[in-house]
Amino acid sequence: MKNVINGKLAIFAGRGNLPMMLIKECNKNDVDFQLFLLKTESYDLDYSLYNPIVLEYTAVEEFLEILRGRSIKNITFVGAVNKPNFSSLKVDKKGAILLSKILANKILGDDAVLRSVINFFEKEGFKIIKVNDILGDLLVDKNFCGIIKPNKDDFENIAIGKRVIKSISEFDIGQAVIVAQRQVIAIEAVEGTDQMISRCQTLNIDYKNKAILVKLKKSKQSKKADLPVIGIETINNCYKNNIKGIAIQSGASIVINREEVIDAANKMGIFIIAL
């Protein structure tokens, strides 16, 4: 990891477990870092031990000044964040430049916004560190799977899910779909994967133990941030909502607590594979 990070690292943290896992990995490898949090986010974890700097969305110049004042040249973006109402933001001068680049996108999907943010900071002279460069063992390969195997019908549903995600990637909608009996029954939007899965409870169709969650990187999505992530919560949510299997993408998907995830999937009768 030290070969990837030359100097101090800025960790710009959102919600979820990944930021804390990244912090612990940095501590284990003696990587110096400065933690940044967003004032508008509600964090489940307590980061006070790590002396975080809390910023507004609009404080781009302040963020840049802190980075340069502390000779920080590396930035990693990790965790989920809520997008603001861009049209109502009151930004500083640098923020105005970034905001104009964001609003220049035809569609303000997560990937489009992230690409604009990443390109902005790279042009300012910073290096964007991918989360999987630090937590490399979280990125699954094609051998990742449980003991339960998908059948022919499952693979047909998975193939449909792959085609759907490829098609909707143009509109930067989401990374996941649920397919049952060769029918798309849910597409992830701004609500996120867990809420999409839970939403299936309201459907007046019989998909019980027939549905597959397919979660993949968008076709042209950057690997520098927001890769597809699943964890034990995903397995529990699938079991609760009668999802029989999960297909993710090898080399582009992060699994948190891999052994725990596989063990839970095996016990709950859910197949999980990396395509």
C-alpha positions as CSV (number, residue, x, y, z in Angstrom):
1,M,0.0,0.0,0.0
2,K,2.8,2.4,0.8
3,N,4.0,2.0,-2.8
4,V,0.6,3.4,-4.0
5,I,0.5,6.3,-1.5
6,N,3.5,8.6,-1.5
7,G,3.0,11.0,1.4
8,K,0.0,11.8,3.5
9,L,-3.5,10.8,2.5
10,A,-6.8,12.7,2.7
11,I,-9.7,10.4,3.5
12,F,-13.0,12.1,2.4
13,A,-15.5,9.8,4.2
14,G,-19.1,9.2,3.6
15,R,-21.4,6.7,5.4
16,G,-21.1,3.0,5.8
17,N,-18.3,0.7,7.1
18,L,-15.7,1.2,4.4
19,P,-14.3,4.5,5.8
20,M,-13.5,2.9,9.2
21,M,-12.0,-0.2,7.5
22,L,-9.8,2.1,5.4
23,I,-8.7,4.1,8.5
24,K,-7.7,0.9,10.3
25,E,-5.8,-0.3,7.3
26,C,-3.9,3.0,7.2
27,N,-3.1,2.7,10.9
28,K,-1.9,-0.9,10.5
29,N,0.5,0.2,7.7
30,D,1.6,3.4,9.3
31,V,0.1,5.6,6.6
32,D,-0.4,9.1,7.7
33,F,-3.8,10.5,6.9
34,Q,-6.2,13.3,7.6
35,L,-9.9,12.5,7.9
36,F,-12.6,14.8,6.4
37,L,-16.3,14.5,7.0
38,L,-19.3,16.3,5.5
39,K,-21.3,18.4,7.8
40,T,-24.6,17.4,6.1
41,E,-24.1,13.7,6.6
42,S,-25.4,11.6,9.5
43,Y,-22.6,9.2,10.5
44,D,-23.4,6.0,12.4
45,L,-19.8,5.6,13.5
46,D,-17.8,7.8,15.9
47,Y,-14.8,9.3,14.2
48,S,-13.9,11.7,16.9
49,L,-10.8,9.7,17.8
50,Y,-9.3,10.5,14.5
51,N,-9.6,14.4,14.7
52,P,-11.7,14.8,11.6
53,I,-12.1,18.1,9.8
54,V,-15.8,18.7,9.1
55,L,-16.6,20.7,6.0
56,E,-19.6,22.0,4.1
57,Y,-20.3,20.8,0.6
58,T,-19.5,24.3,-0.6
59,A,-16.1,24.7,1.1
60,V,-14.0,23.7,-1.9
61,E,-11.4,26.5,-1.4
62,E,-11.1,25.7,2.3
63,F,-10.5,22.0,1.5
64,L,-7.8,22.9,-1.1
65,E,-6.1,25.3,1.3
66,I,-6.0,22.6,4.1
67,L,-4.6,20.0,1.7
68,R,-1.9,22.3,0.4
69,G,-1.1,23.7,3.8
70,R,-0.5,20.2,5.1
71,S,1.3,19.0,2.0
72,I,-1.4,16.4,1.2
73,K,-1.3,15.3,-2.4
74,N,-3.4,12.1,-2.2
75,I,-7.1,11.9,-1.8
76,T,-9.5,9.0,-1.5
77,F,-13.3,9.2,-1.6
78,V,-15.0,6.4,0.3
79,G,-18.5,5.8,1.6
80,A,-22.0,6.9,0.5
81,V,-23.0,10.5,0.5
82,N,-26.3,12.3,-0.2
83,K,-26.1,14.6,-3.2
84,P,-27.1,18.2,-2.5
85,N,-29.5,20.4,-4.5
86,F,-26.8,21.7,-6.8
87,S,-28.9,24.6,-8.1
88,S,-29.3,26.0,-4.6
89,L,-25.7,25.8,-3.5
90,K,-23.8,29.0,-2.6
91,V,-20.2,28.2,-3.4
92,D,-16.8,29.9,-3.2
93,K,-14.7,30.7,-6.3
94,K,-13.2,27.2,-6.7
95,G,-16.5,25.7,-5.8
96,A,-18.1,27.6,-8.6
97,I,-15.7,26.1,-11.1
98,L,-16.4,22.6,-9.8
99,L,-20.1,23.2,-9.7
100,S,-20.1,24.4,-13.3
101,K,-18.4,21.2,-14.4
102,I,-20.9,19.1,-12.5
103,L,-23.9,21.0,-14.0
104,A,-22.4,20.7,-17.5
105,N,-23.2,17.0,-17.4
106,K,-26.4,16.1,-19.3
107,I,-27.4,13.7,-16.5
108,L,-26.5,14.3,-12.8
109,G,-26.1,10.7,-11.9
110,D,-23.7,9.5,-9.2
111,D,-21.0,8.5,-11.7
112,A,-21.2,11.8,-13.7
113,V,-20.9,13.8,-10.5
114,L,-18.0,11.7,-9.2
115,R,-16.2,11.9,-12.5
116,S,-16.4,15.7,-12.4
117,V,-15.2,15.8,-8.8
118,I,-12.3,13.5,-9.5
119,N,-11.2,15.3,-12.7
120,F,-11.4,18.6,-10.9
121,F,-9.0,17.5,-8.1
122,E,-6.7,15.8,-10.5
123,K,-6.4,19.0,-12.5
124,E,-5.6,20.8,-9.2
125,G,-2.6,18.5,-8.9
126,F,-3.9,15.8,-6.6
127,K,-3.7,12.0,-7.0
128,I,-6.9,10.1,-6.5
129,I,-6.3,6.8,-4.6
130,K,-8.7,4.0,-5.3
131,V,-10.2,2.4,-2.2
132,N,-9.2,-1.1,-3.6
133,D,-5.6,0.1,-3.8
134,I,-5.7,0.3,0.0
135,L,-8.2,-2.5,0.7
136,G,-7.2,-4.7,-2.2
137,D,-8.4,-7.9,-0.6
138,L,-12.0,-6.6,-0.7
139,L,-12.1,-6.7,-4.5
140,V,-13.4,-10.1,-5.5
141,D,-12.1,-12.3,-8.4
142,K,-13.9,-14.7,-10.6
143,N,-13.4,-17.6,-8.0
144,F,-15.5,-15.8,-5.4
145,C,-18.6,-17.9,-4.7
146,G,-20.6,-19.8,-2.1
147,I,-21.4,-23.5,-2.0
148,I,-24.9,-23.0,-3.5
149,K,-24.8,-22.8,-7.3
150,P,-27.2,-21.1,-9.7
151,N,-29.2,-23.2,-12.2
152,K,-29.9,-22.6,-15.9
153,D,-32.9,-20.3,-15.2
154,D,-30.8,-18.3,-12.8
155,F,-28.1,-17.7,-15.4
156,E,-30.8,-16.6,-17.8
157,N,-32.0,-14.0,-15.3
158,I,-28.5,-12.9,-14.6
159,A,-27.9,-12.4,-18.4
160,I,-30.9,-10.2,-18.5
161,G,-29.8,-8.2,-15.5
162,K,-26.4,-7.7,-17.1
163,R,-28.0,-6.4,-20.3
164,V,-30.3,-4.1,-18.4
165,I,-27.4,-2.5,-16.4
166,K,-25.4,-2.1,-19.6
167,S,-28.4,-0.3,-21.2
168,I,-29.2,2.0,-18.3
169,S,-25.6,2.9,-17.8
170,E,-26.0,5.6,-20.4
171,F,-28.5,7.3,-18.0
172,D,-26.3,6.8,-14.9
173,I,-29.2,5.4,-13.0
174,G,-27.9,2.7,-10.7
175,Q,-25.7,-0.4,-10.4
176,A,-28.3,-3.0,-9.5
177,V,-31.4,-4.7,-10.8
178,I,-33.6,-7.6,-9.6
179,V,-34.8,-10.1,-12.2
180,A,-37.2,-13.0,-11.7
181,Q,-38.6,-15.4,-14.3
182,R,-36.9,-13.4,-17.1
183,Q,-38.7,-10.2,-15.9
184,V,-37.1,-7.1,-14.5
185,I,-39.0,-6.4,-11.2
186,A,-36.8,-3.6,-9.8
187,I,-34.1,-1.2,-10.9
188,E,-31.9,0.7,-8.4
189,A,-32.3,4.4,-8.5
190,V,-31.3,7.1,-5.9
191,E,-32.7,5.1,-3.0
192,G,-29.8,2.5,-3.1
193,T,-29.6,-1.2,-3.3
194,D,-31.0,-2.1,0.1
195,Q,-34.1,0.1,-0.4
196,M,-34.6,-1.3,-3.8
197,I,-34.6,-4.9,-2.4
198,S,-37.0,-3.9,0.4
199,R,-39.3,-2.2,-2.2
200,C,-39.9,-5.6,-3.8
201,Q,-42.2,-6.4,-0.8
202,T,-44.8,-4.1,-2.2
203,L,-45.0,-5.8,-5.5
204,N,-48.1,-7.8,-6.3
205,I,-46.3,-10.6,-8.1
206,D,-45.1,-14.0,-7.2
207,Y,-41.3,-13.8,-7.3
208,K,-40.6,-15.7,-4.0
209,N,-37.3,-17.6,-4.2
210,K,-37.0,-16.9,-7.9
211,A,-35.5,-13.5,-8.0
212,I,-31.8,-12.6,-8.6
213,L,-30.0,-9.5,-7.5
214,V,-27.5,-8.4,-10.2
215,K,-25.1,-5.7,-9.1
216,L,-22.4,-4.5,-11.5
217,K,-20.2,-1.5,-12.2
218,K,-21.8,0.8,-14.8
219,S,-20.4,0.4,-18.3
220,K,-18.2,3.5,-18.3
221,Q,-17.9,4.0,-14.6
222,S,-14.6,5.1,-13.1
223,K,-12.9,2.6,-10.8
224,K,-11.6,5.5,-8.6
225,A,-14.7,5.7,-6.5
226,D,-18.2,4.2,-5.8
227,L,-17.5,0.7,-6.9
228,P,-20.4,-1.8,-6.2
229,V,-20.3,-2.9,-2.6
230,I,-22.1,-5.7,-0.8
231,G,-21.9,-6.9,2.8
232,I,-23.7,-8.9,5.4
233,E,-26.6,-6.4,5.4
234,T,-27.1,-7.2,1.7
235,I,-27.3,-11.0,2.4
236,N,-29.8,-10.4,5.3
237,N,-31.9,-8.1,3.2
238,C,-32.0,-10.6,0.3
239,Y,-33.0,-13.4,2.7
240,K,-35.7,-11.3,4.3
241,N,-37.2,-10.4,0.9
242,N,-36.9,-13.9,-0.7
243,I,-34.1,-13.1,-3.1
244,K,-32.5,-16.5,-4.0
245,G,-29.1,-15.3,-5.4
246,I,-26.6,-12.5,-6.0
247,A,-24.4,-11.9,-9.0
248,I,-21.6,-9.3,-8.7
249,Q,-18.7,-8.4,-11.0
250,S,-15.2,-9.8,-10.5
251,G,-12.4,-7.3,-10.5
252,A,-14.9,-4.4,-9.9
253,S,-16.9,-5.3,-6.8
254,I,-16.1,-4.9,-3.1
255,V,-17.3,-7.4,-0.5
256,I,-17.1,-6.3,3.1
257,N,-16.2,-9.1,5.6
258,R,-16.0,-11.7,2.8
259,E,-15.9,-14.8,5.0
260,E,-18.9,-13.7,7.0
261,V,-20.8,-12.9,3.8
262,I,-20.1,-16.3,2.3
263,D,-21.0,-18.1,5.5
264,A,-24.3,-16.2,5.9
265,A,-25.2,-16.8,2.2
266,N,-24.5,-20.6,2.6
267,K,-26.6,-20.8,5.8
268,M,-29.5,-18.9,4.3
269,G,-29.5,-20.8,1.1
270,I,-28.6,-17.9,-1.1
271,F,-26.1,-18.3,-4.0
272,I,-23.5,-15.7,-4.6
273,I,-21.2,-15.6,-7.6
274,A,-18.7,-13.2,-9.3
275,L,-19.1,-12.9,-13.0
